[in-house]
Amino acid sequence: MDANLIILIIHVLAGLFLVYITAKAYKRTKYIPMLLLTFGFFLIVIGDTIVGDLFNFSDQSAVETLEEIVETSGFIMVIIAVIKS
């Protein structure tokens, strides 16, 4: 198995575990900034890993732009969550 694939799998699993933990915290507290944090982390994880792999057949420039848009949206959601908390 390729080392890059192993690192990618660990990256996705760690990111999704973080999303799971924050979602569980939101469910327990019903605190809206925690929901925004969960959504932000989710966007960062999928933007950094999954989006690029799903659209690998398209124009590479468009794929990179889409990845950056999704990741940036995730960071904005995290910022909003921190400001609201």
C-alpha positions in Angstrom: 0.0 0.0 0.0 1.3 3.4 -0.9 2.4 5.6 2.0 0.4 8.6 0.6 -2.8 6.5 0.6 -2.2 5.5 4.2 -1.6 9.1 5.3 -4.8 10.1 3.4 -6.8 7.5 5.1 -5.5 8.5 8.5 -6.3 12.2 7.6 -9.9 11.4 6.6 -10.5 9.2 9.7 -9.0 11.8 12.1 -11.1 14.5 10.5 -14.3 12.6 10.5 -13.6 11.6 14.1 -13.3 15.3 15.0 -16.6 16.0 13.2 -18.2 13.1 15.2 -17.0 14.5 18.5 -18.2 18.0 17.8 -21.6 16.7 16.5 -21.9 14.6 19.7 -21.1 17.7 21.8 -23.8 19.7 19.9 -26.3 17.0 20.4 -25.6 17.0 24.2 -25.6 20.8 24.6 -27.8 22.1 21.8 -25.3 25.0 21.6 -25.6 26.5 18.1 -21.9 27.5 17.8 -21.0 23.9 18.3 -23.2 23.0 15.3 -21.4 25.6 13.2 -18.1 24.2 14.4 -19.2 20.7 13.3 -20.2 21.9 9.9 -17.0 23.9 9.5 -14.8 20.9 10.3 -16.9 18.8 8.0 -16.3 21.2 5.1 -12.6 21.4 5.8 -12.3 17.6 5.8 -14.2 17.0 2.6 -12.7 20.0 0.9 -9.2 18.9 1.7 -9.6 15.2 0.8 -12.8 14.0 -0.7 -13.7 16.7 -3.1 -10.4 16.5 -4.9 -10.7 12.7 -5.3 -14.4 12.8 -6.5 -13.7 15.3 -9.2 -10.3 14.0 -10.3 -11.6 13.5 -13.8 -12.3 17.1 -14.4 -10.0 20.0 -15.2 -7.4 20.1 -12.5 -7.6 23.9 -12.1 -11.4 23.7 -11.6 -10.9 20.9 -9.0 -8.3 22.9 -7.1 -10.6 26.0 -7.1 -13.6 23.9 -5.8 -11.4 22.4 -3.1 -10.3 25.9 -2.0 -13.9 27.2 -2.0 -15.1 24.3 0.2 -12.1 24.5 2.6 -12.4 28.3 2.9 -16.1 28.0 3.6 -15.2 25.5 6.4 -12.7 27.9 7.9 -15.3 30.7 7.8 -17.8 28.5 9.6 -15.2 27.8 12.3 -14.4 31.5 12.7 -18.2 32.3 13.0 -18.5 29.5 15.6 -15.6 30.9 17.7 -16.9 34.4 17.5 -20.4 33.4 18.6 -19.2 31.3 21.5 
